[in-house]
Amino acid sequence: MSAQSWAERVGVIGAGAMGMGVVRSLRRHGVDVVVRDIRIEAEREASALGAQLARSPAELARNCCIAIVLVVDEPQVEAVLFGESGAAHAFAHDSIVVLSSTLAPDYVVALEPRLARHGVTLVDAPVSGGPRKAHDGSMTMMVGGPEIALARCAPLFAFIAGNVFRTGIVGTGAKCKIANNLLAAANLAAAAEAFALASEAGVDPAMFVELVRASSGASWIFDDRIPRVLAQDYAPRAATRVLAKDVGIAVDYAAKLQVDVPLARAARAVFAAAIADGYGEEDDASIIKAALHRTGTASKP
């Protein structure tokens, strides 16, 4: 789809690891983008890509009719939408908020009428795939909301995602995302145990990684994270505390539905231990480093 087929300016609130990828993908397609982030370095990077900068979420809302929100958690969503200089009251009527953060489904559902009171439609659209896929426009989106809003946003979604799944009404995207992230967290926690076990047993780490990739223990998240462990590269793409938050949401939501999720609870405990050991701000691959420390093999690989 050509840039000429998209005439609306798009706002991005939260130009972090995933949000910057969205900005990059939009600009690659020639979309006019306005960005708000609290970090000066993020805004400088966005500006270098040709994005305009807004001094507040409200200023961003006054300059676009569709805004993608990619902040970390509920308090940040509350701040950028309803706080001082929040966006909600500044949008023009018939604007759309595309909420791409990973949040509790009940919170997302309750957000819809709050935005509607300002004449704003909510599209529930969490994303998956990590910063690399966000940057190359191949991430996955799970979108729920009114058909008219989804149709209006469809060309935009094609610019930033390789896979777009229509999940139903608002809230269904959030439900799919927390179930997906339950799997991601449990897989990564299991990878930490397996890697620590193999290392403690004296197995060559690089060989073990290639073996798993070719065997039944392989998973997307193993393939994505383990190379960082081999390189001892724990610069945060997705911080440990973020996936810990996500699996916590899944455990709490499952408890509400009276669904037993023992593996999710175990994964939550693994992430909590890694955070307690000081790895919360490192890449979530650092839970493998934490496991190595606990076995006394921190020098490996």
Residue pairs with C-beta under 8 A, 6 or more apart in sequence:
1 29
1 155
1 158
1 159
2 30
3 29
3 30
3 31
4 30
5 155
6 29
6 30
6 31
6 155
6 156
6 159
8 32
8 64
8 65
8 66
9 31
9 32
9 33
9 34
9 63
9 64
9 65
10 26
10 31
10 32
10 33
10 34
10 64
10 66
10 67
10 68
10 156
11 33
11 34
11 35
11 36
11 54
11 60
11 61
11 63
11 64
11 66
11 67
11 68
11 87
12 19
12 22
12 23
12 26
12 33
12 34
12 35
12 36
12 46
12 51
12 67
12 68
12 70
13 19
13 35
13 36
13 37
13 57
13 60
13 67
13 68
13 69
13 70
13 71
13 80
13 87
14 36
14 37
14 69
14 70
14 71
14 72
14 76
14 80
14 101
15 23
15 35
15 36
15 37
15 39
15 42
15 43
15 45
15 46
15 70
16 37
16 42
16 70
16 71
16 72
17 130
17 131
17 134
17 236
17 237
17 238
18 70
18 100
18 127
18 130
18 131
18 134
18 139
19 37
19 42
19 68
19 70
19 134
20 42
20 45
20 46
20 131
20 134
20 135
21 131
21 132
21 133
21 134
21 135
21 136
21 137
21 139
21 160
22 68
22 70
22 100
22 134
22 160
23 33
23 35
23 46
23 49
23 51
24 49
24 134
24 135
25 134
25 135
25 136
25 137
25 159
25 160
26 33
26 156
26 159
26 160
27 33
27 49
27 50
27 51
28 137
28 159
29 159
31 156
31 159
32 52
33 46
33 49
33 50
33 51
33 52
34 51
34 52
34 53
34 54
34 60
34 63
34 64
35 42
35 43
35 46
35 47
35 51
35 52
35 53
35 54
35 60
36 43
36 53
36 54
36 55
36 56
36 57
36 59
36 60
36 80
37 43
37 46
43 53
46 53
47 53
52 63
54 60
54 63
56 85
57 80
57 81
57 83
57 85
57 86
57 87
57 90
58 85
58 86
58 87
58 89
58 90
59 85
59 90
60 67
60 87
61 67
61 87
61 88
61 90
61 91
61 95
62 90
62 91
62 92
64 95
65 91
65 92
65 94
65 95
65 96
66 95
66 96
66 98
66 152
66 153
66 156
67 87
67 91
67 95
67 96
67 97
67 98
68 98
68 100
68 125
69 77
69 80
69 81
69 97
69 98
69 99
69 100
69 101
70 100
70 101
70 127
71 77
71 80
71 101
72 101
72 242
72 245
73 101
73 103
73 245
74 103
74 104
74 107
76 101
77 99
77 101
77 103
77 107
77 111
79 86
80 86
80 87
81 87
81 88
81 97
81 111
81 115
82 88
82 114
87 97
88 114
88 115
88 118
88 120
89 118
91 97
91 118
91 119
91 120
92 119
93 119
94 119
94 121
95 119
95 120
95 121
96 120
96 121
96 122
96 123
96 149
96 152
96 153
97 115
97 120
97 121
97 122
97 123
98 123
98 125
98 153
98 156
99 108
99 111
99 122
99 123
99 124
99 125
99 126
100 125
100 126
100 127
100 141
101 126
102 126
102 174
102 177
102 178
102 181
102 242
102 245
102 246
102 249
103 126
103 174
103 249
104 174
104 178
104 249
104 252
104 253
105 171
105 172
105 174
105 175
105 178
105 253
106 171
106 253
106 256
107 174
108 122
108 124
108 170
108 171
108 173
108 174
109 170
109 171
111 122
111 170
112 122
112 170
112 171
115 121
115 122
116 122
121 145
121 146
121 148
121 149
122 145
122 170
123 143
123 144
123 145
123 146
123 149
123 150
123 153
123 170
124 143
124 144
124 145
124 167
124 170
124 171
124 172
124 173
124 174
125 141
125 142
125 143
125 144
125 145
125 153
125 157
125 173
126 141
126 142
126 173
126 174
126 176
126 177
127 134
127 139
127 140
127 141
127 142
127 161
128 139
128 140
128 142
128 177
128 180
128 181
129 138
129 139
129 140
129 162
130 139
130 224
130 237
130 238
131 237
131 238
132 237
133 139
133 140
133 162
134 160
137 159
137 160
137 161
137 162
138 161
138 162
138 163
139 160
139 161
139 162
139 163
140 161
140 162
140 163
140 164
140 165
141 157
141 160
141 161
141 163
141 164
141 165
141 173
142 165
142 167
142 172
142 173
142 176
142 177
142 180
143 150
143 153
143 157
143 164
143 165
143 166
143 167
143 173
144 166
144 167
144 168
144 169
144 170
144 171
144 172
144 173
144 174
145 169
145 170
145 173
150 166
154 164
157 164
158 164
165 176
167 173
167 175
167 176
175 253
177 246
178 246
178 249
178 250
178 253
179 250
181 243
181 246
181 247
181 249
181 250
182 247
182 250
182 261
182 263
182 264
182 267
184 221
184 243
184 246
185 243
185 244
185 246
185 247
185 250
185 264
185 267
185 268
185 271
186 247
186 263
186 264
186 266
186 267
187 219
187 220
187 221
187 222
188 221
188 222
188 225
188 243
188 267
188 284
188 285
188 287
188 288
189 266
189 267
189 270
189 271
189 287
191 219
191 221
191 222
191 225
191 226
191 288
192 270
192 287
192 288
192 290
192 291
193 291
194 212
194 217
195 205
195 208
195 226
195 229
195 288
195 291
195 292
196 288
196 291
196 292
196 294
196 295
196 297
197 295
198 205
198 208
199 205
199 208
199 292
199 295
199 297
199 300
199 301
200 295
200 296
200 297
205 229
205 230
205 300
205 301
206 230
206 301
209 226
209 227
209 230
212 218
212 222
212 226
213 222
213 223
225 283
225 284
225 285
225 288
226 285
226 288
228 234
228 283
228 285
229 285
229 288
229 289
229 301
230 301
232 301
233 283
234 279
234 282
234 283
234 285
234 286
234 289
235 282
235 283
236 281
236 282
236 283
237 283
238 283
238 284
239 280
239 281
239 282
239 283
239 284
240 271
240 274
240 275
240 279
240 280
240 281
240 282
240 283
240 284
240 286
240 287
241 275
241 280
241 281
242 284
243 271
243 284
244 268
244 271
244 272
244 274
244 275
244 280
247 264
247 267
247 268
247 271
248 268
250 261
250 264
251 261
251 264
251 265
251 268
254 260
254 261
254 264
270 287
270 291
271 284
271 287
273 290
274 280
274 286
274 287
274 290
277 290
277 293
279 286
279 287
279 289
279 290
282 289
289 298
292 298
292 300
